[in-house]
Structure formats: C-alpha cells, structure tokens
Amino acid sequence: MLDTIIYTLQDFMTYTKGITYLIMGGILIFMPLFWYFLTGRE
C-alpha cells in the first residue's frame, strides 16, 4: 500500500478520499460502541 506510485493530482485525491472514507466509517462504527461502553454501567 505504501509502494503505490501516485502520478497525478487526481490519483492522489482519489487515494486520499478512499482512505478518509475508511477512517470515517471506522469512527462511525466505533463511537456509538464506545459511548455505550461509557454510559452502559451505572
């Protein structure tokens, strides 16, 4: 993954947008679970 050669700005933007979507998707899945962990115990 780190040996990917990026030739143009469009390739760079597409690559970084894909990584950003993966990170945001992970956060959207993780945050409700973490919130439930914090507020579940009383």
C-alpha positions as CSV (number, residue, x, y, z in Angstrom):
1,M,0.0,0.0,0.0
2,L,2.9,2.4,0.7
3,D,4.6,1.4,-2.5
4,T,1.8,2.9,-4.6
5,I,3.1,5.4,-7.2
6,I,0.9,8.4,-7.5
7,Y,1.4,10.1,-10.8
8,T,-1.2,12.9,-10.9
9,L,-3.2,15.1,-8.5
10,Q,-6.4,13.2,-9.5
11,D,-4.8,9.9,-8.4
12,F,-3.7,11.5,-5.1
13,M,-7.1,12.9,-4.4
14,T,-8.9,9.6,-5.2
15,Y,-6.4,7.7,-3.0
16,T,-6.7,10.1,0.0
17,K,-10.5,10.3,-0.3
18,G,-10.7,6.5,-0.2
19,I,-8.6,6.4,3.0
20,T,-10.6,9.2,4.5
21,Y,-13.9,7.3,3.9
22,L,-12.4,4.2,5.5
23,I,-11.3,6.2,8.6
24,M,-14.6,8.0,8.9
25,G,-16.5,4.7,8.5
26,G,-14.5,3.2,11.3
27,I,-15.1,6.1,13.6
28,L,-18.9,6.0,12.9
29,I,-18.9,2.3,13.9
30,F,-16.6,2.7,16.9
31,M,-18.0,5.9,18.5
32,P,-21.6,4.5,19.3
33,L,-20.0,1.4,20.8
34,F,-17.6,3.4,22.9
35,W,-20.4,5.7,24.0
36,Y,-22.5,2.7,25.0
37,F,-19.5,1.4,27.0
38,L,-19.2,4.7,28.8
39,T,-22.8,5.1,29.7
40,G,-23.9,1.5,30.0
41,R,-22.6,1.0,33.5
42,E,-24.3,2.9,36.2
